[in-house]
Amino acid sequence: MSDNQSPKADTDDARAFYRNALRLAQSRSDADHDSLHRMFSDPMFYSRLDSEEAYRGDPERLRVAGVLQKLAENGSPGARKTLAALARSGLFAGHRSRILLLIRALANVKPATPDAVAFWARHCQPEDGYSNVTIRSVIENGSAAAVKIFEMNIVNSGHPEADRYSWLVMDVLQHRNDLELLRSCERLIDSPLEESYRLLLVEVLFDYQPEKWYRAHGWVEPPPRSSASDASLGQLRAVGRKALGTLPLSPAQRNQVQSVIDEINRKIGEK
């Protein structure tokens, strides 16, 4: 490892050190976050939290994961500043586990900051091992700048077909009521995205076909359309109208899209 981890970090000292780091991460004091930032800038910080053995296990079980979680949940200016600094830190990115943890933690920073967007963009390259986690995180974040990362990468045929397929039937499906994602989907309808993916995108937004999309295990469900805001429903209607006007939908697909549009019209009228 690049951080000179000690072989064993599960000691009373390490646990006390961890508790202090958690306290700082949960604080709303700028001074406390300045202290935590300085700690993150010291290579020994990481070795005092987690051993080399710990880094060979599940990243979510690392103590540094707990500190990041508290930072991401904090929401104070100081916490956001610390997360932004970690997104720029080569030291923090010195281990794959910490990169994965930060990709996920930044999903809670809303709206996404420029540093978070740049970090996600660096870790969403074809076959880099991070892209699936990054796409899941930016869609979960839901802010316009974050969703743009998804939009730019779904049209990139350098990403494996299986990955792009899963982004649609797994990640987009679970957030298909989200306004900024729907705005992105409208742009994708007449984008350079291959026609087969644009047709699948329409199915994902307007239908639910688990038997067709998934294997025996791993099904996910969409949020109920009844929980969508009027703004999201209006945006979904705009996507449907564009799809009806520009894509070679099958009769069944056209009927399904029109049925949802009619449902939206009954609920919100022509708002």
C-alpha positions in Angstrom: 0.0 0.0 0.0 1.0 3.6 -0.6 0.2 4.9 2.9 2.6 2.8 5.0 -0.2 1.1 6.9 0.7 -0.5 10.1 0.0 -4.3 10.2 -2.5 -3.9 13.1 -4.6 -0.9 13.8 -7.3 -2.4 16.1 -6.0 -1.0 19.4 -7.5 1.2 22.1 -5.5 4.1 20.6 -6.9 3.5 17.2 -10.4 3.3 18.5 -10.0 6.6 20.4 -8.4 8.2 17.3 -11.4 7.0 15.3 -13.9 8.4 17.8 -12.2 11.8 17.7 -12.2 11.8 13.9 -16.0 11.0 13.9 -16.5 13.8 16.4 -14.8 16.3 14.1 -16.6 15.0 11.0 -20.0 15.5 12.7 -19.1 19.0 14.0 -20.5 22.1 12.5 -17.4 24.1 13.5 -15.1 25.4 10.8 -12.2 25.1 13.2 -12.9 21.4 13.7 -13.1 20.8 10.0 -9.8 22.6 9.5 -8.3 20.1 12.1 -9.9 17.2 10.3 -8.5 18.4 6.9 -5.0 18.6 8.4 -5.5 15.0 9.7 -6.5 13.8 6.2 -3.3 15.5 4.8 -1.1 13.3 7.0 -0.3 9.8 5.7 -0.2 8.5 9.3 -3.8 9.4 9.7 -4.8 6.5 7.5 -2.5 4.0 9.1 -3.8 4.9 12.6 -7.4 4.3 11.5 -7.1 1.1 9.4 -4.5 -1.7 9.1 -3.2 -3.2 5.9 -5.3 -6.3 6.7 -8.5 -4.1 7.0 -7.8 -2.6 3.5 -7.8 -6.1 2.1 -11.5 -6.5 3.2 -14.7 -4.7 2.4 -14.2 -1.0 2.0 -17.4 -0.2 3.8 -15.9 -1.8 7.0 -13.0 0.6 7.1 -13.0 3.2 9.8 -12.3 5.8 7.2 -15.6 4.9 5.7 -17.3 5.8 8.9 -15.6 9.2 8.9 -16.6 9.9 5.3 -20.2 8.9 6.0 -20.4 11.4 8.9 -18.9 14.1 6.7 -21.4 13.4 3.9 -24.3 13.5 6.3 -23.2 16.7 8.0 -24.1 19.3 5.3 -22.3 22.2 7.0 -20.0 24.5 4.9 -17.0 23.1 6.8 -17.9 19.5 6.0 -18.5 20.3 2.3 -15.2 22.1 2.2 -13.4 19.0 3.7 -15.1 16.7 1.2 -14.1 19.1 -1.7 -10.5 18.9 -0.4 -10.6 15.1 -0.4 -11.8 15.1 -4.0 -8.7 17.0 -4.9 -6.3 15.0 -2.7 -3.8 12.7 -4.4 -3.0 11.3 -0.9 -6.6 10.4 -0.2 -6.8 8.8 -3.7 -3.8 6.7 -2.9 -5.9 3.6 -2.4 -8.7 2.2 -4.5 -10.9 1.5 -1.5 -10.9 5.2 -0.5 -11.7 6.3 -4.0 -14.8 4.0 -4.1 -15.8 5.3 -0.7 -15.5 9.0 -1.8 -17.4 8.3 -5.0 -20.3 7.1 -2.9 -20.0 9.7 -0.2 -20.2 12.6 -2.6 -23.6 11.4 -3.7 -24.9 13.1 -0.5 -23.5 16.5 -1.4 -26.4 18.3 -3.1 -26.1 20.3 -5.3 -23.0 18.7 -6.5 -19.9 20.9 -6.2 -17.4 21.4 -9.0 -14.8 19.4 -7.1 -17.2 16.4 -6.7 -18.1 16.6 -10.4 -14.4 16.7 -11.4 -13.7 13.7 -9.1 -16.6 11.7 -10.6 -15.5 12.5 -14.1 -12.0 11.3 -13.4 -13.4 8.0 -12.2 -15.8 7.3 -14.9 -13.6 6.1 -17.7 -14.2 2.9 -19.8 -13.3 -0.2 -17.9 -11.6 1.7 -15.1 -13.4 -0.3 -12.4 -15.2 2.7 -11.0 -17.7 3.7 -13.7 -20.6 1.6 -12.4 -20.3 3.0 -8.9 -19.8 6.5 -10.3 -22.9 6.4 -12.5 -25.0 5.1 -9.5 -23.7 7.9 -7.4 -24.3 10.8 -9.8 -27.8 9.5 -10.5 -28.5 9.2 -6.8 -27.2 12.8 -6.3 -29.6 14.0 -8.9 -28.3 17.5 -9.4 -27.9 18.9 -12.9 -24.1 18.8 -12.9 -24.0 15.3 -11.5 -26.5 13.9 -13.9 -24.5 15.4 -16.8 -21.8 12.8 -16.0 -24.3 10.0 -16.7 -25.4 11.8 -19.9 -21.9 12.1 -21.2 -21.0 8.5 -20.4 -24.1 6.7 -21.6 -23.4 7.9 -25.2 -19.7 6.7 -24.9 -19.6 3.4 -26.7 -16.2 2.8 -25.1 -18.0 1.6 -22.0 -19.0 -2.0 -22.1 -22.5 -2.6 -23.5 -23.5 -4.6 -20.3 -22.5 -1.6 -18.2 -24.6 0.9 -20.2 -27.5 -1.5 -20.2 -27.4 -1.8 -16.4 -27.2 1.9 -16.0 -30.6 2.2 -17.7 -32.5 -0.8 -16.3 -31.1 -0.5 -12.8 -30.0 3.1 -12.0 -32.2 5.2 -14.2 -35.2 3.0 -13.4 -34.9 3.5 -9.7 -34.8 7.3 -10.2 -37.1 7.8 -13.1 -39.2 10.4 -11.2 -36.2 12.7 -10.7 -36.6 16.0 -12.5 -33.0 16.6 -13.6 -32.6 13.0 -14.8 -35.8 13.3 -16.9 -34.4 16.5 -18.4 -31.2 14.6 -19.3 -33.3 11.8 -20.8 -35.2 14.2 -23.0 -31.8 15.4 -24.4 -30.8 11.8 -24.9 -33.8 11.0 -27.1 -32.3 12.9 -30.0 -28.6 12.5 -29.0 -25.9 10.3 -30.7 -26.9 7.5 -28.3 -27.5 4.3 -30.3 -31.1 3.8 -31.3 -31.4 0.5 -29.4 -30.4 2.3 -26.1 -32.8 5.2 -26.8 -35.7 2.7 -27.3 -34.7 1.0 -24.1 -34.6 4.3 -22.3 -38.2 5.0 -23.3 -39.2 1.6 -22.0 -37.4 2.2 -18.7 -39.2 5.5 -18.3 -42.7 4.5 -19.3 -42.9 0.8 -18.7 -41.6 -2.0 -16.4 -40.6 -5.3 -17.9 -38.5 -7.2 -15.3 -38.9 -10.6 -17.0 -37.3 -9.1 -20.1 -34.6 -7.0 -18.4 -33.3 -9.1 -15.6 -32.1 -12.5 -14.8 -33.8 -14.6 -12.1 -32.1 -12.6 -9.4 -31.4 -8.9 -9.1 -34.7 -7.3 -10.0 -35.2 -3.7 -9.0 -38.4 -1.8 -8.9 -39.2 1.8 -10.1 -40.6 4.4 -7.6 -44.4 4.7 -7.9 -45.4 7.3 -10.5 -47.9 8.7 -8.0 -44.9 10.0 -5.9 -43.6 12.1 -8.8 -43.9 15.9 -8.5 -46.0 17.8 -11.1 -42.8 19.2 -12.5 -41.4 15.7 -13.0 -44.6 14.5 -14.6 -44.6 17.4 -17.0 -41.0 16.6 -17.9 -41.8 12.9 -18.4 -44.7 14.0 -20.7 -42.2 16.1 -22.7 -39.9 13.0 -23.1 -42.8 10.9 -24.2 -44.0 13.4 -26.8 -40.5 13.7 -28.2 -40.1 9.9 -28.3 -43.4 9.5 -30.1 -42.3 12.1 -32.7 -38.8 11.0 -33.3 -38.2 7.3 -32.5 -39.4 4.2 -34.4 -41.4 2.8 -31.5 -43.2 -0.5 -31.9 -47.1 -0.3 -31.6 -46.9 -1.7 -28.1 -44.3 0.9 -27.1 -46.3 3.7 -28.6 -49.4 2.6 -26.8 -47.6 2.4 -23.5 -46.1 5.9 -23.9 -49.4 7.4 -24.9 -51.1 5.7 -22.0 -48.7 7.3 -19.5 -49.1 10.7 -21.2 -52.9 10.4 -21.0 -52.5 9.5 -17.3 -50.3 12.6 -16.7 -52.8 14.8 -18.5 -55.6 13.6 -16.3 -53.6 14.3 -13.2 -52.0 17.7 -14.0 -53.7 18.9 -17.1 -51.7 21.1 -19.4 -49.6 22.8 -16.7 
